[in-house]
Amino acid sequence: MCASLASGGVMTEPAQTAAWEVVLDAAERRRIALRLGGDLVGAGLLAVGFGLSVWRPDQAQVASLVQAIAALVVAIPVFIRGLPALVALRPRDTTDQLVSLAVLAAMAQGSFATATLVPLVLDLGRLFEERTSLGTRAAIAGLRQLQERVRTAVRLDADGQETEVALTDLRVGDRVRVRPGQVFGIDGRVLHGSSVVDQAPITGESRPEEVAAGTDVFAGTLNLSGLVDLEVTGAGADTVLGRVATMLRQVVDARPPVVRTLERLGAGYVPVVLALAVTTLFFTESVERGITVLVVAVPTALVVAGPAAMVAAMSAASRRDILVKGAAFLEAATEVDALVIDKTGTLTDGRLAVTAVQPAAGVSEDELVRVAAACGQGSLHPVARAAIAEAEQRGLELVDLTKLDALEEVHGRGTEARFGDRVLRFGRVSWLAECGVSAPDEAEGTGVAEGDRWLGTLQMRDTIRADAEEALEALRAAGIQRIVLATGDRHFEAVRVAVALGIDEVVAEVLPEAKLDVVKAEQAAGRKVLMVGDGVNDALAMAQADVGVAIGARINEVALGGSDVALLTDSLGRVPELIALARKTRRVLWGNLAISLGVGLVLVIAAVQGSLSPLTGALLHDLSALVVVAHSARLMTQANTDT
């Protein structure tokens, strides 16, 4: 898109920037430039020294001096990183410690070409390895650029007057106006107007979507057709876009438990390698063999094994609209054998429709629906949205929200609206009873009351997701042995869904705390629990589970913030895909470890036997690291194929 819209807070598109400039900050670019510059100078001096030794044999001392300078230019950065760690006996910087020793040994022997080429080759390999992390970092930079496309917005005052303000001045609850062709700079809920929007940057959905009053839109979305007024629900870092960027930054720094274990074992690695190199030197009296042992023992491939697999896995997951908050959760997903799952909005579409209106004596159907809709305004719960939809279908005028003195949603129970002396409630029959409302014994459905007066019930039903049965079958095939449906809905509705989908156990009419108890009970039985939900009522259970998955998390701040894995789509089929990807990642990770350890062992044996020179050892060492990176890239290519 090439937008040049000055009004309404839309800035022109930023100029195209080189990918490496977007992904790397100024300090990182400077560091890489210095590394490359030093490597180029060292390589140039080495070439000059080699040329002098070949074409001017009488200048052998000058040639040797030039090569020594080349070795110092290349080796000084390695010494700065490696020698302090070696003296302090730190388990970190293992690669630089061993390379420092190898270079010092080569320089002491007068092998300045070897002292230059070994760090040069290893540094080239390190640059290739660092490139593997740029995919996720590029995604972060892309999200940042998407956020920066909009700097201002048109805010509406109480009289509907427009004022252009900076996005940083907006607060939750403010009203803003967005015109056709402009980009939404905030998360918001449409109050007036309708339009068609392109949400592909946020949801991955390439097809334009229609929005109208009550619909949520997200920062970064393009308004294609109509003028809309909306209420701000999130701005800046508190938008879905901002939170996703934060999650991706967490992913870059995450390390799986198996990698942390290897790092702990690495504390004794350098002394063992040193002992092996000294032993080789003692028995063979060959300094070159000792140097080669130090070079090939650098554990680059081993160090890369975990991060390469995890970065590739995270990139593959993000392409499937799956955001994993940390490598530990991806690893935990390989072990789950029990599923606790919510019903409304998770197994079902969550788009409830009123099937029956049952008013009490002396109450009209329209009055009952009007009160329910008044309570439901401002709530995203499917029950509330269904009541509002029924009122609109009947042509009933909704209560102006500005006339309400208070509107409160009691999570897991219902909603309460107050204006003047009137108190309206819409929710569970049991909750209404707690509020002093006497309901008939036979009352079923969602109750409506004014004060302590019973007004009647609304019967509702939603449909099972088209992909629910297939997704649960795939989960069972993936090793899920037990499925429990935990829902706040009526027992009858829960059983209906459970029977249709072959679910093992139903726990219905429960509050969020009770869902937490369901997860704890499964864990107490020795099971690894995967919890899948879609909102506030599931947050506690998702936090307790071994892996908590929020489905459709792009529309729910609590779900996005409280889950271990967020699915930025409503497809339940992404859950078995998550488990499949986690298990593929585990296989790739252990394959990486086998490759790195196996190749390393072979190279060390060859070095001890004198079959390798230091330079050949360095080249083969780098090749093993690149093989590990290529092996990890299979995860990304498989994701592309699946897509």
Secondary structure, 3 states (H helix, E strand, C coil): CCCCCCHHHECCCCCCCCHHHHHCCHHHHHHHHHHHHHHHHHHHHHHHHHHHHHHCHHHHHHHHHHHHHHHHHHHHHHHHHHHHHHHCCCCCCHHHHHHHHHHHHHHHHCCHHHHHHHHHHHHHHHHHHHHCCHHHHHHHHHHHHHHHCECEEEEECCCCCEEEEEHHHCCCCCEEEECCCCECCCEEEEEECCEEEECHHHHCCCCCEEECCCCEECCCCEECCCCEEEEEEECHHHCHHHHHHHHHHHHHHCCCHHHHHHHHHHHHHHHHHHHHHHHHHHHHCCHHHHHHHHHHCCCHHHHHHHHHHHHHHHHHHHHCCEEECCHHHHHHCCCCCEEEECCCCCCECCCCEEEEEEECCCCCHHHHHHHHHHHHCCCCCHHHHHHHHHHHHCCCCCCCHHHCCEEEEECCCEEEEEECCEEEEEECHHHHHHCCCCCCCCCCCEEEEECCEEEEEEEEECCECCCHHHHHHHHHHCCCCEEEEECCCCHHHHHHHHHHHCCCEEECCCCHHHHHHHHHHHHHCCCCEEEEECCHHHHHHHHHCCEEEEECHHHCHHHHHHCCEEECCCCCCHHHHHHHHHHHHHHHHHHHHHHHHHHHHHHHHHHHHCCCCHHHHHHHHHHHHHHHHHHHHHHHHHHHHHC
